[in-house]
Amino acid sequence: MDADSTYAFSLVSAASGVAFEVRTDTGTSAVGTTEAGVAAPHWVRLERDIAGNFTASHSTNGSSWVPVSGAVPLNVPMASDVFVGLAVTSHNAATATEAKFSNVSITGNAGTQWVNQDVGILGNNAEPLYVSISNVNGTPAVVANDNPDAATTTEWAEWVIDLQRFADQGVNLSDVDKIAIGLGATGDAAAPGGLGTVFVDDVTLTKLGGQ
């Protein structure tokens, strides 16, 4: 789904209570109603009727439900197939956050396959991909991928590195202490990085030429 998609959202916030929030048209601003004085952990529920009207309610025990104060049913036009899921945000692009959900249930003709997805992130930021190895003492040796677009490729690609490239930088290959795979600035781990996901698998060390 895109960052400006239509949606309906029933939520509980650590700072603002419970809320009912919707975007009724693609690309428009979201509108919502908030009820203060409620804090997590708390039950929230979102319902849609056959006409496409959404309502939001909340509960202290999962049995007795009350509407979010001031919220009225709102119609949000959507396709016949929609995404149903859970979301969490820190409201700060530079800060990660975590939430734990429990007692989750979906009624109606919902699929059973759960997936995870960042909303609004269409792809990785273009940054260098590199491998770094080091001894206990000394400066790490870094080898960058020859493809400057390696972080943004959408297909699996094999990367073979001649270990001599690390030895040429002064690393003792018979006494390696650390191996790291990274993206971005190789000389400053504290430098701000980009956003995205990279999958790495089948990392192997192979002797070539019978050595």
N, C-alpha and C positions, 0 to 999 in steps of 0.2 A: 504494500500500500504506500501511497505517496504522502508526503508531509502535509499536503493541503486537502486530503480526502475528507469526505463527510464522515461523521462519527457521532456516537452517543456514548457517554462515559459516566458511570456511577463510581464515586471515589471517596476515600478517606485520607485526609492529610494530617501530618503531624502538627502543623501550625494553624490550619484553617478550618478543621472540622470535616464534615461530610459535604459533598457537592454533587450536583447534576449538571453536566456540561455537554453541549452539542455543537456541531457545525452542520448547519442545514443545507449549505450549498458549497460545492467545491471551490476552494480558494478564498472563501470569505472568513471573517473573524469568528471565533467561537464565542458562544454566549453560555451563561450558566447561573445557577443559584447555589449559594453556600449557606449551610447551617453551622454556626460556630458552637463551641462547647462540647464537641465530640472528638475523641482521640483514639488512635489505633492502640491495641487491636480492637477491631469492630467489624460487624457484618455489613456488607453492602449488596444491593441487588439491582439489576437492570432488566426491565421487561419490555418486549415489543409485541404489540397486538397485530392482528391480521391486516390492519389498515396502515401499518408502519408508524404508529404512535409509540413513543418511548416514555416510560416512567421510571423513576428512581426511588428506592426506599432503603432504609437501614434498620438495624436491629442490634440489641445487646446480647441476644441469645440464639439467633438463627430461627426462632419460632414466631415471635411477635414482631411484625414489621410495621413501620410508619413511614409515610412519604417524607422526602427531604423537605424541610420547612420552606414554603414559598414556591416550590417547584410545581409546575403544571405539565401535563402530557404534551410532548412536542413531536411533530411529524418530521422525520428525517428520510427523504427519498433515498433508497438504496437498491442495488441490483438484487436479484433473487438469491444469489450466492454471496455471502458476506463473511468477513473475518470476525470470529468471536475469541476474545482473549484477555490476558492480564497485562498490565503495564505498570512501570515504575519510573519515576524521574526525580532527579535532584533539583531541577529547575536551574541548573548551572552547568554549562557545557564543559567546564574544566573540572568538575567534581563528579566522581562515580558514587553510586548509592546502591543499596541492596534492600530487598524486602522479601519476606517469607509469607506465602499464601497457604491457606488451609481450608478444608471443607468446600472445595470448588466443585460446582455441579452445573451442567448445561442441560436444558430441556429442549425438546423439539428435534428436528432432523439434523443433528450436528454430527460432524465427523469425529473420529476418535484419534486422529493423528495430530499431535502437538508439534509445533515448530517454534523457533525463536527468530526474531528479526528486529533490527534497528529500524525505527520509523524515520523516514526522510533522508537516510544515508544511502545514496545511489551507488556508491563504490568507494574503494579505498582512495585515500590521498596518495598522490604520486610522491614517493620517497625512496631513497636508496635501500636496497636489501643487501645485508652483509652477514658474513660469518666471522667471528672473532675467537681466537684461541690464545692462551697465555700460559706461562709457567708461574710458579709460586711468586717469583720475583721477576721484575722486568716489565716492559711495555707490551700490551697485547698486540698481536698481529692481526690485521683486518684485511679481508678480501671481499670486495664488493661484487655483486652480480653484474655481468656485462650488459644485461638488459636494463636500461633505465626505467622501463615500464614494468618491471617484474612484480612490483607490489600491486599493480592494477590489472594484471592479466586475469582472465576468468577461466583459464584452462590449466590443468596440471602440467608442470614442466620439470624435467629432470635437470639438476644442476650438479655437474661434476667438477670438483676443485682439485687441482694438483697440489698436494701437500707441500711441495717444494716452494710454493708461493708464500707459505707461512715461514718456512725455514729461511728463506731469503731475507725475511724481516727480523731475523735473530731469535726466533723461538726454537727451543730444544724439543724436537718432536718425540723424543724418548721419555720426556718428563712433563707432559701436558697436565696442567692443573684445572683449567676451565675451558669450556667451549660454549659459545653463545651465538644465537641467531637473532638478528635485530633489524629494525627499520629506522630510518632517519639519520640524525647526526651521530656519527660514530665517535666523535671526540668529546661529546658533552651529553651524558645520560640525563641531565636535568633539563635539557632544552625541550621546549614544547613540541609535541609530536602531532601527527594527524589522527584521523579516525578510520576505522575499517577492521577487517578480519582477514587473517592469512592462515591457511592450513599447511602444516609441515608434517611430512611422514616419511617413513623408510630412510631414516638417517643411518648411514652405514660407513664404516671405515674399511677400506680394501687395500691390500698390498697389490701393487701392479708389477708386471714383468717378473713374477716369481720371486720377488724380494721378500 
